[in-house]
Amino acid sequence: MTQEAHDGQNGQNGQNETAAREPARPRPTEVLSRLERELREIWKPQPGEPVKSRVCAMNLVVACSSPKLVEKYTPIVDEVTRNIPARAILVTIDPEAPSGLDGDATAVCSVNDGATTTCSERLRLTASGALAARAGSAVEALLVPDIPTSLVWLGRVHVEDPVFLQLARESERIVLDTEYTSLTSLLALARWGREKPGRASIADMAWTRVGPWQEMFARFFDEPKLYGHAKKLTSLTIAQASEPGARLGSEGTLVLGWLASRLGWKVQRVGGRSRLLREDGEVVNIKLHAVPRPMGVAPAALAGMTFAAEADGLVATGSIERTLRSGLEGATPDADVLIWKLSVDLPSATEQTVRLSTNRGARVLERTLHRPAIDLTLDESARFSEKIEEEGWICT
């Protein structure tokens, strides 16, 4: 035997020995069969345990780009499924990791009367390497048939992504959180949803978070003598928690898109710059302002709104100022205090302090899942937000 052949044989033997030492990875079908067995075991009566009542109103699929994000979102999903009974499937899609499919199954239960326990099911899957592209098939095999499916996609959306497309095909609703993605992802997904009838409806947790701001801004014009002032805004300032020079974030853009679409504003481009016009053709002076972002506050979180309006000789100004990280005891740092102030020569002029409830995590996801599946206001606001996003408006 030549030296080269001898060395080659030793190399081959070494590879065989290494392969022999590494445990064989289970095939995807074996992993799915094991998870189904684990689910059946959950519902077997155990001596001394309360009777478990299985309730499932929906499939809740949460797609993440990393195991770290799954760990962060697991307690959020567990809290949601205690109030919305579901089979929750959290799946990590990681094409860069070594190829494999693995997972676990458990029950998330709440005790009713001491004698019975209502439970949801929670599965966690990791699809990595070459098997990442088959994550959609694995999830599909674990869905409870004949009940609605909501997909929470925590990452950038690429509408040509085969995993996204397969999961979206099984879903009635797709939920984003532009805190984890970007407004661009929401706008691209909204366009995708409009292209073909029957596609899943689109929701955004950032849209849910700005709901209280919409309600409080509308409250400025509750007084009958101020009804017409909403159409006569002369200036609007939006503040966000960011560095100066940052682009207007998703919350601020969605609020601005909501106002513009509700009030009939239009974008006018002149000399390479853009401005917003009211229905009567008058310019609305828009200012975007950056304020310091305390630790624990989400990037580009909405921090304040100020307006001025004049109609029938009566001037009205108003402001909503968020005291960032003022918090609620025992709650997240962004359960903040809002100061609402209306200044006008009318008895309705007043100042109020309002506390936001916990503004992130399970509470926001649950509120989003309870919203109507078809949200025309979000669609209209997203259409206008797309025009704003194109301009790349910067906060000073």
C-alpha positions in Angstrom: 0.0 0.0 0.0 1.4 3.4 -0.9 1.8 6.1 1.8 -0.9 8.2 0.1 -3.4 5.3 0.2 -2.4 4.5 3.8 -3.0 8.1 4.8 -6.3 8.2 2.9 -7.5 5.1 4.6 -6.6 6.5 8.1 -8.4 9.7 7.3 -11.5 7.8 6.2 -11.3 5.6 9.4 -11.1 8.8 11.4 -14.2 10.3 9.8 -16.1 7.0 10.4 -15.1 7.0 14.0 -16.2 10.6 14.5 -19.5 9.8 12.8 -19.9 6.8 15.0 -19.3 8.9 18.2 -22.0 11.5 17.2 -25.5 10.5 18.1 -27.8 10.1 15.1 -30.2 12.9 14.7 -33.9 11.9 14.7 -35.7 12.2 11.5 -38.4 14.9 11.2 -41.2 12.3 11.2 -39.8 10.8 14.4 -39.7 14.2 16.1 -43.3 15.0 15.0 -44.5 11.5 16.2 -42.8 12.1 19.6 -44.5 15.5 20.0 -47.9 14.0 19.2 -47.3 11.3 21.8 -46.3 14.0 24.4 -49.5 15.8 23.6 -51.6 12.7 24.2 -49.8 12.0 27.5 -50.7 15.5 28.7 -54.4 14.7 28.7 -54.2 11.3 30.4 -55.7 11.5 33.9 -53.1 11.3 36.7 -53.9 10.1 40.2 -54.5 13.0 42.6 -54.5 15.7 39.9 -57.6 17.8 39.1 -59.5 16.8 36.0 -58.0 18.6 33.0 -60.4 20.3 30.6 -58.9 20.7 27.1 -60.1 23.9 25.4 -58.8 25.1 22.0 -60.3 28.1 20.2 -57.5 28.8 17.8 -54.0 27.8 16.6 -51.5 30.4 17.6 -48.2 30.1 15.6 -45.3 32.4 16.7 -42.4 32.4 14.2 -39.1 33.6 15.5 -35.6 34.0 14.1 -33.6 32.9 17.2 -34.0 30.7 20.2 -33.4 33.8 22.4 -36.5 35.4 21.0 -38.5 32.2 21.6 -37.4 32.2 25.3 -38.5 35.8 25.6 -41.9 35.2 24.0 -42.7 31.9 25.7 -44.1 33.5 29.0 -46.0 36.1 26.8 -47.7 33.3 24.9 -48.4 31.3 28.0 -50.2 34.3 29.5 -52.2 34.9 26.4 -53.3 31.3 26.1 -54.6 31.4 29.7 -57.2 33.9 28.5 -57.5 32.7 24.9 -57.4 28.9 24.9 -55.2 27.8 22.0 -52.7 25.4 20.7 -49.6 27.6 20.6 -46.6 26.6 18.5 -43.5 28.7 18.9 -41.0 27.9 16.1 -37.4 29.0 15.7 -36.4 29.2 12.0 -32.6 29.3 11.9 -31.1 28.4 8.5 -27.5 29.2 9.7 -27.4 26.6 12.5 -26.5 22.9 12.0 -29.4 21.0 10.3 -32.0 19.5 12.6 -35.6 19.5 13.9 -36.4 19.3 17.6 -39.1 20.3 20.0 -41.1 19.9 23.2 -44.7 19.9 24.2 -46.4 21.0 27.5 -49.7 22.2 28.9 -50.4 25.7 30.1 -53.2 25.5 32.7 -55.3 27.6 35.0 -57.2 26.2 37.9 -61.0 27.0 37.8 -62.7 25.8 40.9 -60.1 23.6 42.5 -61.7 20.5 40.9 -61.0 21.2 37.3 -58.2 22.7 35.3 -58.5 24.4 31.9 -55.5 23.9 29.8 -54.0 25.1 26.5 -51.2 23.3 24.7 -47.8 24.8 23.9 -45.3 23.3 21.5 -41.8 24.7 20.8 -40.0 23.7 17.6 -36.5 24.4 16.3 -36.0 24.0 12.6 -32.4 24.7 11.6 -30.0 24.3 8.7 -31.4 22.6 5.7 -34.5 21.7 7.6 -35.4 25.4 8.2 -37.1 25.5 4.8 -39.4 22.6 6.0 -40.5 24.5 9.2 -43.8 25.3 7.5 -44.6 21.6 6.9 -43.7 20.7 10.5 -46.0 23.4 11.9 -48.8 22.4 9.5 -48.6 18.8 10.7 -49.2 20.0 14.3 -52.1 22.4 13.7 -55.5 21.5 15.2 -57.7 21.1 12.1 -60.9 23.0 11.4 -60.1 26.0 13.8 -58.7 29.4 12.8 -55.0 30.0 12.8 -53.2 33.3 13.7 -49.6 33.7 12.7 -47.3 36.0 14.7 -44.2 36.7 12.6 -41.4 38.2 14.7 -38.9 39.2 12.1 -38.4 40.9 8.8 -41.1 39.8 6.3 -40.1 38.7 2.8 -43.2 37.8 1.0 -41.3 35.4 -1.3 -40.0 33.4 1.7 -41.3 29.8 1.2 -41.7 29.3 5.0 -43.7 32.5 5.4 -45.9 31.7 2.4 -46.7 28.2 3.7 -47.5 29.5 7.2 -49.5 32.4 5.8 -51.5 30.0 3.6 -52.8 28.2 6.7 -53.5 31.5 8.6 -56.6 33.7 8.8 -54.6 36.5 10.4 -50.9 37.6 10.3 -49.7 39.7 13.2 -46.5 41.7 13.1 -44.8 43.8 15.7 -42.8 46.5 13.9 -40.8 46.9 17.1 -39.1 43.6 16.0 -39.3 44.2 12.3 -39.8 47.6 10.5 -42.6 49.7 9.1 -41.3 48.6 5.7 -42.2 45.0 6.6 -45.8 46.1 7.5 -46.2 48.1 4.3 -44.8 45.3 2.1 -47.1 42.8 3.8 -50.1 45.1 3.5 -49.4 45.4 -0.3 -49.1 41.6 -0.5 -52.4 41.1 1.3 -54.2 43.5 -1.1 -52.9 41.9 -4.2 -55.1 38.8 -4.0 -58.5 38.3 -2.4 -58.7 35.6 0.3 -55.2 36.2 1.7 -54.8 36.5 5.4 -55.7 39.8 7.1 -52.9 41.9 8.5 -52.5 43.2 12.1 -49.7 45.1 13.8 -49.1 45.3 17.6 -47.6 48.8 17.0 -51.1 49.7 15.7 -52.6 48.4 18.9 -50.2 50.3 21.0 -51.1 53.6 19.4 -54.9 53.0 19.9 -55.0 55.1 23.2 -53.2 58.0 21.4 -55.9 57.9 18.7 -58.7 58.0 21.2 -57.1 60.8 23.2 -56.4 62.9 20.1 -60.0 62.5 18.9 -61.2 63.6 22.4 -59.8 67.1 21.7 -62.7 67.7 19.4 -65.6 66.3 21.5 -66.9 69.8 22.3 -69.5 70.7 19.6 -67.9 74.1 19.1 -64.6 72.3 18.2 -66.0 69.8 15.7 -64.8 71.8 12.8 -61.3 72.3 14.2 -60.2 68.8 13.4 -60.4 69.8 9.7 -58.5 73.0 10.3 -55.3 71.9 11.9 -52.5 74.4 11.1 -49.6 72.6 12.8 -48.8 69.2 14.2 -45.8 68.1 16.2 -44.9 64.4 16.8 -42.2 63.4 19.4 -40.5 60.1 19.6 -37.9 58.5 21.9 -34.8 58.4 19.7 -31.6 60.2 18.8 -31.9 63.4 16.7 -31.6 62.5 13.0 -33.5 59.2 13.3 -36.3 58.4 10.9 -39.8 58.7 12.1 -40.6 55.3 13.6 -43.5 53.0 13.1 -45.7 54.3 15.9 -45.3 58.0 14.8 -45.8 57.1 11.2 -48.9 55.1 11.8 -50.5 57.9 13.9 -49.6 60.4 11.2 -51.1 58.1 8.6 -54.2 57.6 10.7 -54.7 61.4 11.0 -54.1 62.1 7.4 -56.4 59.3 6.1 -59.2 60.3 8.5 -58.9 64.1 7.7 -58.5 63.8 4.0 -54.9 65.1 3.8 -52.8 64.8 0.7 -49.0 64.7 0.0 -47.7 67.5 -2.2 -44.2 67.3 -3.6 -42.6 70.5 -4.7 -38.9 71.1 -5.5 -37.8 67.7 -4.2 -39.5 68.2 -0.9 -42.9 67.1 0.4 -45.6 68.6 2.6 -49.1 67.7 3.7 -52.2 69.6 2.6 -55.6 69.7 4.2 -58.7 69.1 2.2 -59.1 72.8 1.6 -55.5 73.0 0.2 -53.9 74.7 3.1 -50.5 73.4 4.4 -50.3 71.6 7.7 -47.0 72.5 9.4 -45.5 69.1 10.5 -42.6 69.0 13.0 -40.9 65.8 14.1 -39.1 65.9 17.4 -36.7 63.5 19.1 -36.6 63.2 22.9 -34.1 61.2 25.0 -34.9 57.5 25.2 -34.5 56.1 28.8 -33.3 52.6 29.2 -36.1 50.0 28.9 -38.2 52.2 26.5 -38.7 50.8 23.0 -36.8 52.5 20.2 -38.8 55.2 18.5 -41.7 54.9 21.0 -44.3 57.6 20.6 -43.6 60.3 23.2 -45.9 63.2 22.5 -48.3 65.0 20.1 -49.1 68.7 19.9 -51.5 70.5 17.6 -52.9 74.0 16.8 -56.1 74.6 14.9 -58.2 77.7 14.1 -61.9 77.8 12.8 -64.5 80.5 13.0 -62.0 82.9 14.7 -61.5 80.5 17.6 -57.9 79.1 18.2 -57.4 75.8 20.0 -54.2 74.1 21.0 -53.7 70.7 22.6 -51.0 68.4 23.7 -50.4 64.8 24.8 -47.1 64.4 26.7 -45.8 61.0 27.7 -43.6 60.9 30.8 -41.4 58.1 29.6 -40.5 55.4 32.1 -42.8 56.8 34.8 -44.3 53.3 34.9 -46.9 51.6 37.1 -45.8 49.7 40.2 -45.0 46.2 39.3 -45.5 46.8 35.6 -43.2 47.3 32.6 -41.4 50.6 32.3 -43.6 51.8 29.5 -46.8 51.8 31.4 -46.4 55.5 31.5 -48.3 58.6 32.6 -49.8 60.8 29.8 -50.6 64.4 30.4 -53.6 65.6 28.2 -54.1 69.3 27.9 -56.6 71.4 25.8 -56.2 75.2 25.7 -59.2 77.1 24.2 -61.4 79.9 25.2 -64.3 77.5 26.2 -65.4 75.8 29.4 -64.1 72.5 27.9 -60.5 73.7 28.3 -58.8 71.3 30.8 -55.8 69.2 31.8 -55.9 65.6 32.7 -53.5 62.9 33.8 -54.0 59.5 32.2 -52.1 56.3 33.0 -51.4 53.9 30.2 -51.9 50.3 31.1 -49.0 47.9 30.5 -48.1 48.6 27.0 -46.2 45.6 25.8 -46.0 41.8 25.8 -49.0 39.7 26.5 -51.5 42.5 27.0 -50.8 44.0 23.6 -50.8 40.6 21.8 -54.1 39.6 23.4 -55.7 43.0 22.5 -54.4 42.6 18.9 -55.9 39.1 18.6 -59.3 40.4 19.9 -59.4 43.2 17.3 -61.6 42.7 14.2 -59.9 40.5 11.6 -60.7 43.1 8.9 -59.4 46.5 9.9 -60.1 49.0 7.1 -58.7 51.9 9.2 -55.3 50.2 9.5 -55.3 49.5 5.8 -56.1 53.1 4.9 -53.5 54.4 7.4 -50.9 52.0 6.1 -51.6 53.2 2.5 -50.9 56.8 3.6 -48.0 55.7 5.8 -46.4 54.3 2.7 -46.2 57.8 1.2 -44.7 59.1 4.4 -42.2 56.3 4.5 -41.0 57.0 1.0 -40.0 60.5 2.1 -37.8 59.3 5.0 -38.9 62.0 7.4 -36.3 62.7 10.0 -36.7 63.8 13.7 -34.8 66.8 14.8 
